[in-house]
Structures are given as structure tokens and as C-alpha cells.
Amino acid sequence: MSRVLSTEQAKSAIAQVQSIVNGGFTDQISALDAQGKILSDPNIWDGPLASQFRGSTWPETKAALDKAKQELEELRTQLDKISQDIFSAGGGA
């Protein structure tokens, strides 16, 4: 038989992670994306370093932000399912 444990500390940690993700972290990633798009417009910002930003810095950063946002959303979904399963198995609410 496998062990099922659901402490108050676990419940609190899950709630904190969900609060961070739900509380705007993914919104902040979207806000960064919006500003990156603005800075990628050569009619707004141009020059050698701006060109470097447009060509490599921002595309690489945007890809990392998109991946982080996707993984955070997956984490939130997994935490919901895992916590429901554990709390149900352990008789908790």
C-alpha cells in the first residue's frame, strides 16, 4: 500500500503556488511580451543594439517566457488534480 499524506503545510504550499500563478505572474509575462513587441518595432526603437534586441535577444526571451507561461499553467492544473486526489484519498476536504 502506498502512503498518502496531506499535511496542512502541503495544503498551504499548494495554495501559495496557485496564488502566485493565479495572482498575476502569467499576466506579468503577458505584459513583458507586450513591451517586447513595442521595442521590436524599428519605428519606435532603432540602432545597432535595438537591432540586436529585435534579431536575437527578444525572440529568445519571448520563447523562454512563452514556455514558462505554458509550464506554469500546466503546474497549476497538475496541482489542482494532485491536491484533489490526495485530499480525497486522505479523507481531507
Contacts in CASP RR format, 6 or more apart in sequence:
PFRMAT RR
TARGET T0000
AUTHOR 0000-0000-0000
METHOD contacts of the structure
MODEL  1
MSRVLSTEQAKSAIAQVQSIVNGGFTDQISALDAQGKILSDPNIWDGPLA
SQFRGSTWPETKAALDKAKQELEELRTQLDKISQDIFSAGGGA
4 86 0 8 1.000
4 89 0 8 1.000
4 90 0 8 1.000
5 86 0 8 1.000
6 83 0 8 1.000
6 86 0 8 1.000
6 87 0 8 1.000
6 90 0 8 1.000
6 91 0 8 1.000
6 92 0 8 1.000
10 83 0 8 1.000
10 86 0 8 1.000
11 83 0 8 1.000
11 87 0 8 1.000
14 79 0 8 1.000
14 83 0 8 1.000
17 75 0 8 1.000
17 76 0 8 1.000
17 79 0 8 1.000
18 76 0 8 1.000
18 79 0 8 1.000
18 80 0 8 1.000
21 72 0 8 1.000
21 73 0 8 1.000
21 75 0 8 1.000
21 76 0 8 1.000
22 76 0 8 1.000
25 72 0 8 1.000
26 69 0 8 1.000
26 72 0 8 1.000
26 73 0 8 1.000
29 65 0 8 1.000
29 68 0 8 1.000
29 69 0 8 1.000
30 69 0 8 1.000
32 65 0 8 1.000
33 62 0 8 1.000
33 65 0 8 1.000
33 66 0 8 1.000
36 58 0 8 1.000
36 62 0 8 1.000
38 44 0 8 1.000
38 45 0 8 1.000
39 45 0 8 1.000
39 50 0 8 1.000
39 53 0 8 1.000
39 54 0 8 1.000
39 58 0 8 1.000
40 53 0 8 1.000
40 54 0 8 1.000
40 58 0 8 1.000
42 50 0 8 1.000
42 51 0 8 1.000
42 54 0 8 1.000
45 53 0 8 1.000
87 93 0 8 1.000
END
